[in-house]
């Protein structure tokens, strides 16, 4: 039985699905090949996509991706260049699943570039495994052709592809594909689910070398390592409290708020998942301006005094324009206070975990999040982006 997983990290801006009401400014559409000259925001951009092989026996690694998503995001939340915080965007693919079409090479783009982390989590939990053929060259080619990669050299563009079948499988030769990625300034990191020796002899190391990436090996069935800390329960509780500060608006507001709650429930099923997700919800990368008025007002996307009543949450429809502003301001203040508490607790938690790790002889450098973070840290440094 074949098994394998490919994780490709890339990113971009999701196209808004809501019909924007009066008083709402749509996000500026992202066009393929956004350059420095075209970009208003000079903050560094990290493009990250996740590509998963959903063939049989991949449940263990998919579970790692689900539970470790928030840990990876929390590391990236620290990314800065010259003091400016980095922007972060995600795309998601699946491949190698018999539910997909053979004409596509068993590849499906699940999510276009998006900043909506709840959508990423939702789609990860929706993935189902089923047998199939895992074509690394095909899925890499699809990611290069379909995703709207930035052309600005200052931006970090990274691919992670992992699996345990030979990298040479399928009709598309990975050699020219990886060379093209290198020419586009996209790092291709390969993660073999097995031993380093086997990965080196089945093309995984060659794929990384061709695109200036890193080659690593992990145990895909390894249980996720979580070091418990005294702060965990309170961080998780506060993360749930944050939900009360959201004000859904527009045609997708209520559904998006329900998605937020659902992803909390899913995270609670993962070891340490709700705690990690709560930390994510307290950092700047977790923004929901497409459906939450607090974020929308903060980012200048909505004028709450001009929104039509039908676009407002029920609790705001009877309020005057000034009362609307006051409620949004109150929710923003409440949210900021809870986020500050979470970040203070998490700082203490990180000190505790560092002490426990220093005393332990166990190494955790062969898990999915560890190899991804190590590669991202090194490759970000080439763009002057620090993750510390």
Buried (B, 14 or more C-beta within 10 A) or exposed (E): EBBBBBBBBBBBBBEBBBEBBEBBEEBEEBEEEBEEEEBEEEEBBBBBBBBBBBBBBBBBBBBBBBBBBBBBBBBBBEBBBEEEBBBBBBBBBBBBBBEBEEEEBBBBBBBBBBBBBBBBBBBBBEBEBEBBBBBBBBBBBBBBEBBBBBBBEBBBBBBBBBBBBBBBBBEBEBBEBBEBBBEBBBBBBBBBBBEBEBBBEBBBBBBBBBBBBBBBBBBBEBEBBBBBBEBBEBBBEBBBBBEEBBBBBBBBBBEBBEBBEBBBEBBBEBBBBBBBBBBBBBBEBBBBBBBBBBBBBBEEBBBBEEBEEEBBBEEBEEBEEEEBBEBBEEBBEBBBEBBEBBEEBBEEBBEBBEEEEEEEEEEBEBBBBBBBBBBBBEBBEEBEBBBE
